[in-house]
Amino acid sequence: MISEKLLAVIKKELNLNNDFELKPEMTASQVPGWDSLNHINIIVSIEKEYGIKFKGLEILKAKNIGDLQALVNSKFPA
């Protein structure tokens, strides 16, 4: 499941309508406006919003929105 916080960051950076449904299995190519430049903007916004930092290899492993959520979750061990 994708957190509302992460959904809000992605939608804000891509100027997506709140009604646009983002699913965990969606890749950047399936989301309007998600190009390489906006990918960087999304990553930076996530880091700021959550107060975390990603390593380059971590970002490269994220193939879809679900992977991105898992990456965020990994920064906050239970």
Secondary structure in CASP SS format (residue, H / E / C, confidence):
PFRMAT SS
TARGET T0000
AUTHOR 0000-0000-0000
METHOD secondary structure of the structure
MODEL  1
M C 1.00
I C 1.00
S C 1.00
E H 1.00
K H 1.00
L H 1.00
L H 1.00
A H 1.00
V H 1.00
I H 1.00
K H 1.00
K H 1.00
E H 1.00
L H 1.00
N C 1.00
L C 1.00
N C 1.00
N C 1.00
D C 1.00
F C 1.00
E C 1.00
L C 1.00
K C 1.00
P C 1.00
E C 1.00
M C 1.00
T C 1.00
A H 1.00
S H 1.00
Q H 1.00
V C 1.00
P C 1.00
G C 1.00
W C 1.00
D C 1.00
S H 1.00
L H 1.00
N H 1.00
H H 1.00
I H 1.00
N H 1.00
I H 1.00
I H 1.00
V H 1.00
S H 1.00
I H 1.00
E H 1.00
K H 1.00
E H 1.00
Y H 1.00
G C 1.00
I C 1.00
K C 1.00
F C 1.00
K C 1.00
G H 1.00
L H 1.00
E H 1.00
I H 1.00
L H 1.00
K H 1.00
A C 1.00
K C 1.00
N C 1.00
I H 1.00
G H 1.00
D H 1.00
L H 1.00
Q H 1.00
A H 1.00
L H 1.00
V H 1.00
N H 1.00
S H 1.00
K C 1.00
F C 1.00
P C 1.00
A C 1.00
END
